[in-house]
Structures are given as C-alpha cells and as structure tokens.
C-alpha cells in the first residue's frame, strides 16, 4: 500500500475550466504497484473491476479512468479492458487538460481473493460470467490449429524456474511419467513476451493443467469447464491453495484435484529436519505469526494500524514456504493422480474434443 500514490479529492468554490467535457460518468482506480504478477492482475484488478461494473454500470456506459498504469500493462490487457466499457480508456499520466465528468466512482469493489459472490451483485453475475468474458475476449483469436488430436488428451505442465521457489526439481521425470500415462505434455512457462491470446489458445484447448501453487496457475481461468486442474500444494500453503485457486476452480465446473506433498517431497526437509516446527506444525506456526502480527489491527477514527515489525516477521515465515521450498515429487504417488486425471480428461475428449 505504501507504494500506491494517493489521489486527493477536493471540494472548491471554483473549479478549473473544463477542457474536455465527457457525457458518461467515470470509474477511476489505480493499478499502481498492485500489478506485479499475473495473479494480482486478476485478483486486485480484473475480478474487482468485473464486480464493480456489474454492480454500478451494467449497461457499460461509463469511462474507465486508470491511474498509475504503465504503457506495457495497458497494451497487454487492452483487449480485456475494452470488454468492460463501450468508451475508450483514459489514462491521465501525461495529460495536462482538465477533464469533467457528470459523476465519478472511485475505487473497485472486492468480494475477497478470487471470489465473485452473485448474491452481492444486482444482476447476479458469477464466476461463469467472468469466465465467459475471457472467452469472448481471447477465444475469438484462437487459431484452429491449437486444438490437439482428439484421441490424446493434452496436459499443460506449468513450470517455475529462476530460483523463485516451489520449482519441481524432477520436472523432466514428471513430464515423462505423464507421457507414459498417455498425455501429450506441453511445458508452460510464460514470459513477458508471451501474449494472452497465445496462452489462452494453448490452455483453453488443453484438457489438464498441472502445476505447483503460484501465480502462473492463474491461467486455470482459461481452462474449459470439465477440464482437470491439478494443484500441487507445498508444505505450509494448504489454506492459500484453496482460497487462491481451489474454490474458484470448483465454481467453474472444473475437475479440481489437490496433490498435497509429503514432508519427504519438500526441500525444507534437508534444511530443517523432520522434527522442526517448520515441517511438523506449519499451521501452528502460521497461527502464532498471525495472532502476533498481521491480525493485530486496531481501528481508530477509520485509520487501520498494525505492527510493521511483527508483520515482517510473519512475511519471513511465509517466505520459508513460498520462496525457500522446492519440490521433488514422489513419482509413484503422483502417477496415481496423473492416471485419475487421464481418465477424467478422456471424458472431456469424448464430449468436446
């Protein structure tokens, strides 16, 4: 939050003369430093934007006013942003003119992490409607050649590298195991040059997506209903796995499977030992950290305060599980999950190709 520049609303007896007069109201928000990866782009921007638009502007007759956006970000998501409003997007970073609107809504509505609650939206839109928006945006750009042969299910293996943590150390063996089960396997590691139409074309035409909990799994939003989504859950992130991806995957009618790794599959075993609380009681460690830090919030005259030192201690604990931990999958155990995924994928192949 400290990296988000404040926008000040003022009331004045006199206003600057309007250089540009808009007839439609404005919906203004900042992307600032929220959008550091694909997960936060959707959780902090696009899902709240979908909720806000359907709560306040269901006719799409408003102007998107985006502050603190970078040119590359607007370019990357231009097609999706156009799907929310019938008017051109406005960014005012280098605009010195005074723009006037009949009214303005500032900020976005959120229902929680990766959550759309239809009971809180006047037109009862839900995650399926958001999924359809993605399909309408990127599905039209999908080349027909992206569809795999009908007889062989395609599995997308989301890969992590570069020392960011939660990498599959025996990824080559996992890929081979999936091929032995019967899958066509494509290793998916998107880069800054990977376009969203390219990602959508690959994933929406595949039958299974497998990967370790992380931002890249947000691409599960491109899977078709009935597809299989296997989330590999590292030690210590069980609750996050369900909140970030599991719940939404089930709402999107996907065949969701969780593979919770054992202690022997975590690289933390070598560093800490099996009797350390890091491995023996990760939930207790989380609870202790949260109770002494992140949830120690007092509200005084609408100003939320928390102990930054304690919060940083909590983040250090999370870094153990999210950044220090890599995974070496037990191929015998994991192959059972691949076989189950294959049987489910064959159903989708028979129905939809």
BABA-134541 format. One record per residue: x negated, y negated, z negated of N, C-alpha, C in turn. Coordinates in pm, whole numbers, plus 50000, padded with zeros to 5 digits. Last residue first. Example, Ala and Ser with C-alpha at 12.3 -4.5 7.8 and 13.67 -1.06 7.14 Angstrom:
// BABA-134541
487155022549292486335010649286487104999749213
486815056949220487705045049220486805033049220
This chain:
// BABA-134541
513765329352755512545329652835511395322552770
516045331452604515785318652671514545318652759
516405358352518517525349052527517245337252619
513925370952524515055377452591516225367852613
512445352952368512075355452508513255361252585
513685355852120513765343052190513435344652338
512945382252067514365378852073514555365752150
510205379852053510785387552164512275384752179
509885366851810509635359451934510225366652055
510375387251629511285375851633511135368151765
508145403151687509495408751704510535397551712
506085385351618506205390351755507615395651781
506375382351346506585370651432506795375151577
505645407851266507015403051240507345391251331
502975406951346503865416951404505325413151384
501995386651184501975384851329502915394751397
502255398750937503055386850966503115384351117
500365418650968501745422450941502695410850970
498045404050987498535410451109499985415351092
497495396750729498055386650819498615392950946
496435420450618497665414450565498315405150667
494185423750784495145434750766496485429250719
492785399850762493395403350890494405414650878
492815375050548492765389650542493515394750665
491185345050652492385353250640492065368150633
489595322050489489225333750569490345343950551
489615286950467490365299550456489765310250546
488535259950252488695266350382489265280250359
488715231350050489135245250069489215249150217
488295204750018487185213849988487475228150030
490725192350087489505189150161488345198750137
492855202449933493105197950070491835196050152
491945209949681492775219249756492925215449904
490405187849608489865201449593490635210949684
492115166349639491025168049736490405182049728
493665168149411494265171749540493195174049646
491805158549227492285172249216492885176849348
491585132549317490395141149318490785155849309
494125122949264493725124649403492475133349416
493995121748984494955130849049494545133549194
492135101648960491815114948908492735125448971
493585080649062492415085149137491965098849090
495445077948856495905081748990494745087049073
493855068948652494465082148640494955087148776
493205043848760492145053448726492705067548719
495695031248784494945034548905493855044848877
498655035448639497245035648601496425040348721
501145013948784500655026848739499155025948715
504194995848821502784995948785502375010248750
506554977149002506104990448960504604990148935
508704951948921507314954248962506864967848911
511214945848823511124951148959509684952449010
510754940248554511184929648644510894933248790
508954967948535509204955748459509524944648557
508505001648501509134991548585509494979648499
505755023548497506705015348423507235004548514
504645056148550505025043448612506025036248523
503145081748575503105072548462503395058448513
502875098948779504245096148738504305086948617
500095099848811500925094848921502345091648879
499135106748520498735096548617499815091848709
499885126948360498985117048301498665105648396
501485143048513502055137548390501175126848329
499725150548719500875141948748501405135348621
497895166948585497435154748652498595145148677
499555187548493498795179548397498365166348460
500455197848736501405192348639500715183348539
498095207348855498895196748919499785189848817
497475227248670496535216148692497245204448758
499605244148704499415237948573498475225948585
499115251948967500345244548937500245237548802
496675266148948496745253449022497995245248990
495305286448775496515279048741496645265948813
493175299148899494045306848810495355299748781
491785280049043492375291349113493395298949029
491255260648852491485256448991492175267549070
490555274148624491935269348634492275264648776
488575303448694488685288848676490125284548697
488365329848756488955326548627489055311648601
487075332249003488495335848995489155331948863
485025304349104485225317049034486705319549007
484255281649248484785280049113484885293149034
483065289449494482615277349425483025277049278
484355312449580482895312449567482395300749484
487005303549587486615314649500485115314649475
487385285149784487215280049648486775290949552
487995297750017486575294749995486315289149855
490425323549989490075309449976488575307749951
491095349649976491045343850109490635329150108
491335356649712490195362149784490065356449926
493775345549645492545339249595491335343849675
495875346349941495435351049811494125344249772
498175323750102496915331050095496645335649952
501325327950217500585322150106499315330250085
502925321950492501885331350451501065324450343
506285318150572505155312950495504195324250464
508355312050852507635321750770506485314750699
511405305251014510275300050936509685310950848
512805301851297512465313551215511195309851137
514825272251301513645279851339513485291951248
516815253151259517185266651304515995274351360
516155230151135516105230051282516315243951341
516115236950873517225228550919517295228051071
513675250250866514915257950849516135249950895
511975228550896511945239250996513225247650988
512455213650664512895208350793512935219250900
511275230750469512685226950462513215222350598
508495232550553509395244050540510865240450547
507115207250553507445214450676508525225150662
506955193450307506495187050431507005193950557
507995211150113508535197650128508195191750265
506405234250143507855234950158508445221150187
503825223850098504125231250221505625231750248
503915213249843503775204249956504175211150086
503985236849690505135227649690505105218249810
501425248149754502675255249779503875245849786
498785241849730499635232549808501005238649837
497205260649595497405247449536498275237849614
495805278149866495975277449721496225262849682
497565272550182496385274150097496745274049949
499685288450394499705279650277498475282150191
500555287550722499585293550630499385283850515
503635290350869502755281050799501865288750703
505025298051163504305304451053503345294350993
507915297651333506935288251278506315294651155
509495307351625508915311851499507835302051456
512565294551766511125297051769510645301151630
515135286851716514905300951739513445304551750
514785255651880515495263751781515345278551817
511395248951998512825250852022513485257751902
509025224751871509475238451895510985238851923
508385199451792508535201551936509005215851969
507915200351525509115193251568509385194951717
505435210451497506525220151493507845213651536
503655189951477504075193451613505145204251613
502865190351219504005181751251504495184251393
500515203751204501735211851203502985203651227
498575184451178498855189651313500115198051318
498345179850900499065170350985499445176051121
498845211750730498095199850767498875191550867
498555245650666499205233250624498305221250654
497465263550953497305260350811497965246950783
499675279651192498605270551150498595268551001
501505288751478500835293151356499765283051320
504435292251660503375283051621502825287651487
505975308551935505465309251797504415298451778
506695302652191507645310052109507255310351961
506585273652413506005284952342507035291052248
507595250752510507715262452597507095274952535
506965232152322508385234852344508605246952434
504145231452346504775237052226506235240452250
503545220552606502975233052557503825239252448
505075196952617505195207152722504675220552675
504105182652397505495187352399505675198652501
501495177152477501735185152357503145190952359
502045161252705501255173552716501515182852598
503495139752592504135148552690503375161652709
501395129352424502565135952365503335144252467
497995136452523499235128652530500385136552468
494865135452383495985144352413497285136452412
492905118952294493235118052437494395127252476
492495125252033493065112052061493465110552208
493515160152036492555149352016493245136052046
494765191151905494955178451975493885168151940
494245221651945493585211951858493665198351927
495305253351983495775239551999495085230551896
494835282052166494335274252052494635259552078
497175304952265496535292452304496125285052178
497815338152354497415328852247496725316652307
500325360552412499425351552482499085340652380
500655389052193500855374952227499875369952333
500235414452098500965412952223501175398652269
498455422151906499875424151876500715422652003
496125413352023496335427852010497785431151979
496445386151989496465391552125496705406652122
496125384651714497405380651773497535386051915
493455392551693494505400651629495865397451688
492185371351824492115384851881493215393751824
492745350751641493225349851780493255363651845
491325360451422492775358651412493385358051553
488725358951517489285372151485490815371551474
488485331351541488325339751661488925353551638
488755322651273489785319551373489685328351497
487685325051015487645336351109488705334751218
488235301350889486835304750913486705316351011
490355276350941490365291050942488975295550983
490145247950722489855254450850489955269550834
490525231150505491605240050546491405245850686
488445202850604489065211850508490195219850570
487075188750789488165181750722488845190350617
485005196650961484735195050819485815187950742
485765201351222485165188551190484965186051042
489085215651264487625216151265487085202651223
491905236051311491315224851236489805226551238
494555245551533493195246651484492755234151410
497375264651583496895251151550495555252251479
498165285151829497395285651705496805271751679
501045295651978500145284151968499485284651831
501945323152168501665318452033500675306852040
504395335652386503235326952369503135322152225
505385368352488505555356552404504265348652390
505875380752802504855379752698505035367152615
507815380153001507575392752931506645391352811
507895354953126508965358753033508605370852949
505015334253129505745345653184506725351053081
505685300353003504895312453016505685323553084
505985268153145506675279453087505865292253110
504675248753285504285250553146504935262753083
505635244153537504535253753526504145256553382
507395222953517507955236453519506875247053501
506415197353287506275204053417506805218353410
508345174153114507725187253106507635193753243
509655151053092508325150053153507645163653160
511905156652954512075153153095510735152653168
510975159452695511345171352771511485168752919
510595135052571509435141852627509785153952713
513195124752512512055115952540510965123152617
514865145852461515255136352565514095127452607
513435157152246513605164452372513975155352487
513715137352054512375141052100512445148352234
516505138552024515865126152071514465128952124
516795163851914517305161252050516715148552109
515745158851662515075168551750515505166451895
517735142351567516385136951584515585145851679
519805160851560519935149251648518565142651671
518845178151367519065183151502519185171651602
518915162851137517615165851197517755171251339
521865141751192520985150451114519695153351190
524475117351149523375122951229522435130951138
526755105251040526405119151002525345125451091
527295078851066527695087451178527245101951161
526275069250814527695067650852528145076750965
524275089350611524325081950738525775081150784
524235106250401523885092250373523905083550498
524675131050495525695125550405525455110850375
522395138150634523555133250710524645127250623
519225130850562520425135250490521655129750561
516205141050659517325133150710518585138750645
512775142550575514175145050536515125135550608
509985140150528510505148950634511965152650608
510495127650209509495133150301510145142850399
513375105250201512365114150143511445119550250
514925088550340515635098250256514665107650186
514455053750404513945067350399514795075950307
514755025850614515405034250514514785048150520
512514997950657513155010150704513735018050587
512434961550706512094974150641512934985750692
514994938750750513554940150727513294953150650
517134926550989516984936950887515494939450873
518524895251076517384904351075517504914350961
520334874651313520164880951182518984890451191
519884860651547521104857851470521084863851330
516514848251573517474859151584518734855651506
513834831851734515014830951648515974842351679
510364826151735511474834151784512624833251685
507914804151826508914806751723510094813951786
504704814951952506024808951968506934812551851
502414828951937502474816751855503824809651868
501414861651921502484853051972502604840851881
499884882751848499214871851921500224861951979
501714898451704500354896451653499664884551720
504354906051743504044891851733502604888951689
506174926351958505074925951861504544911651861
509214940552051508474928152028507384930751925
510604960552312509954959652181509214946352171
513674953952490512214955352485511694953652342
516734971852401515984959552428514474962252425
518014993952315518214990552456517434978052497
516175016152101516825003352128516955001052278
515065041752089515825036651975516635024252007
513505048452303514715056252281515585051252167
511215033852292512265029252384513585036652363
509675049852125510215037252074511345032052161
508935070052306509795073152192510445060552136
507285056152487508475063252535509455066052421
505225045952316506115037052390507395043952434
503235057652165504625060652130505645052252207
500835048552282501045062852255502515066152238
501185020652279501075027852405501395042652387
501155015552005502345012152082502345019752215
498525024051955499645030751888500935028151965
496925006852099496885021052133498075028452073
497484982351971497884984452110497934999252145
498874984651644497714984351732498164987851873
500884963751439500734975351526499494973651612
501804944051265500554951151237500424964151317
505344947751324504184940251277503004949751254
507874948551555506884956751486505664948251452
511144947651609510054938151585509024945451498
513594957351828512534962351741511424951951731
516774944251839515414942851892514424947951788
519914960351919519024952951830517644952551894
522044980951976521984966952021521214958551919
522625006851915521275003851965521134989552017
524865013851782525045010251923523735006551992
524025017251521524325029251600524535026351749
522465001951317522614998151458522935010251546
522565013851061522864999651077523164995651221
522095041351072522835035850958523335021750985
520555045851292521875052151288522715047551170
518285030851217519045027351338520455033251332
517445044950987517835030850980518705026851099
516785070551085517795068950981518335054650980
514755063851268515955070851314517095069151214
512905053051089513465044651194514765050751248
512225075750932512935064350871513565055050975
510985089751154512165095251087512905084351010
508885071451225509925075351319511165081651255
507345064250973507865055051075509075060851148
506585083550793506645069750746507245060050847
506695107650937507305106850803507505092450759
505345101851181506735106351180507395104351044
502855092151104503605085251209505075089051204
502035111750928502535099150873503245090650979
501295132051116502285134451011502885121450961
499235120051265500495123651330501615125851228
497695093151077497705105951147499115109151193
498015067350995496645072151007496585085951074
500065045750948499975054951061498535059351085
499905027350744500625039850722500265050250825
498765003050783497845014250762498575027250731
501204989250994500004987150913499084999150906
503824987651067503215000851067501885000650993
506624969650944505174970050968504714984550974
509684957651092508924965750998507454965651038
512924945851175511494943151162510854952351059
515314942151395514934952051293513424951351284
517444914651481516114920851475516074931651368
520284910451705519604909851576518264917151581
520394893352025520554905451943519824903751810
519644869652141521064871552112521304883652022
516934847752070517424861152100518894862252063
515094821752191516344824752120516854838452165
512044807552150512704818952213513934822352129
511584784852009511034785452145511684796852224
513284765751776513224778751842512634777351982
511524745051554512384745951671512194759451740
511414754551209510754751051336511724752751452
513884741250981513194752351045512484747651170
514614727550661514414725850805513614737450860
514894738550410515944729450461515844727550611
514124773650389513674759850402514814751150455
512984803250255514174795350285513774780750284
510954830650369511134817850301512454811350344
509244860350331510494854550376510734841650298
506114873050425506864864550332508114858950399
504614903750433505334894050515506244886150423
501414916450336502774912350304503314902550408
499634943250481499734928850460501194924850437
498554972050334499664966450410499794951650378
496674981250164496214978150299497324972450387
497964988149937497104976349930496644972050068
499195012050000500005000050000499154987450000
